[in-house]
Amino acid sequence: MGAGGAASQRTQEARRQERLLREQWHAARRQALRWDTAGEGEQRVLAQLLVLTARGWRLLVDRRWSRTPAADADMLLVGPGGVFVLDVTAGREPAEGHAPGLLAATKAAESAVASLGMSPVAVQPVLVFAGQRLDASLGRIRLLGEHEIGPVLLSQRHRLRAESVRAIADHLERVFPGYAGSAIDQRPAPAPEPHRPGSPDGLFDVQGLRDAALEGARRAPIEQWMTFLHPDQVALVRRDWSGPARISGPAGTGKTVVALHRAAHLARRTTGRILYVTFANNLPRVQSTFLKAMAPAVADRVDFRSLHSWAQEFLQERGIPVRLHGDKAETAFSLAWKNVGRASRLAALDPAPTYWHEEIDHVIKGRGLTRFEEYAAVPRRRRRASLHRTHRQAVWELYEAYEALRGERGVHDFNDVLSLALAEASRRREGPPYAAVIVDEVQDLTLVGVRLLHALVGDVPNGLLLVGDGQQTVYPGGFRLTDAGIDIRGDRGQVLRTNYRNSKQILEAALTVVADDAFEDLDGVRTSGRRDVDLTYHDGDVVRVTRPTVEAHDRELLDALRSLPEGALADTALLCPSMRAVGDYQRLLTQAGIPVCQLEHYDGRAVDAVKLGTYRRAKGLEFKNVFLPRHDTVPGHGTPAGTPAGTETSETARERAELLRSRLFVAMTRARDLLWLGSVTTG
């Protein structure tokens, strides 16, 4: 067919679609007129919603609509964008007068669909103003004019497949018998669905509905997968806790997804702001983007921040000067080591100053210790080197020398920022600044950081939620929640045990790295490195490539990246153990013409490029394909770079190796469909 013929065919199709839409609109208008007690504007709104039913949407209308002005909601609408609870007004009353009833109806709808495993973020209250142009919000309620309702609903992010729309609408019609299904008369009714074994009521198969939702999320871009809440976790998002709570569990069990949906749920249930905190400074951008897509009506009431950036802003608002200067603080420590540490007994345990810098950061200042006797008695959790009192005295002398030099330069380090913020938060007299605080990757924080966040909300119900897993710790040192004065009692500690991300092959490869590394979690329980989990995914694959030279290894890597299906780069990450390696592979991929997006710049929006970053930068993220070039330089396969000569069997070296293995484990478990492991032979 020539270009002219194709153009003519497109024109004919456009005319056909326009004619069909016009016919549907007239049919909808005729049907809306049957609601003779409704005003003309309300009938026009109903007609627009009836037109949507010709596109697979399902509309349930209150049988008493327009006869009971005080009704909670006029209609329930189910479509690809979720469940919409609608109230229609001619604008004679202020929006505030409709809010209580509409929110009550929305809560009832949320409870109804929760039994199907549907997240609360998929249920949205909408107040429609007939005869007006409007697009605004009142709390979580979307306020739309008559002319905006159709385009806004059609532009919603797709959450439900066609079979899910039908099943959910059928369920709502049964739960709410006061609402009747309505559709354009000329649209033929769908054939009744046959009863399937396992269906509790003959209307639909709940497990089939859940499986369809899971499969649809897996096929979607990775950004949508990272916000998919498994139906089995909906109850956890909606749970009421009597005080601080914690969600833990192995990698891939959906902890961060639960936390995100919990943030949206709390934002809808409270009038205050929600603080969502993590240690890494790249994750807040990603998580903010995700929440805006999940629950745009409440996204502006959740503050996503890294802990240190939030603490600095908090202090500035209180008028407390902060002179954070990392380089000058590092210089102060280097001089303290040169003047005090290098000639002390510490050098015999580990001549590398890094270990002792970490001791100060994570044990002394990270725990808020201010007197030597406190340090002399404190358990050094997750630190392997046995320090006698004389060793601790040497560490304390190094600490005091560092503090004196830092003070002379008039600068703060990162630990100082948290300590200052904790002191200020503890002094405040006004009410809590947040209705709730959610802490993701809590195991990466210091004890002072956790105390600070606890101080913001205290022990109020649903106030503090801590999310994380001790096995995925990527920083030295540790603590117990009881050290922070946080008591997780009874059912306020939830352990997730179902892995939704990794296949057996990928998880087995990752567990092999840390199998011998038992760890102590924040509850103080010693746990084996190889934990049992229930698996739901079976299609992932592990590819191992070994080549005799770095050049041959890198050629194989480039070939593997180029062989990915079209569009797959958007769901792919290449992760490295160090920033130096990141720089090397940035140059390699750029020279090869493969687009790259640095993880530190990634904001959660889909981009057709390989995500490139360190193992630590990948925390909290997932990818369909993960490439780990030269991964065998990490302990468990070889000797870590930078290990001091002659100390390979020392306690400090074993601690360092264990920490690096934990980082590799984190990187490996980011993979869902493909884990590519590259190695270079050394002999």
Disulfide bonds with the S-S distance in Angstrom:
none
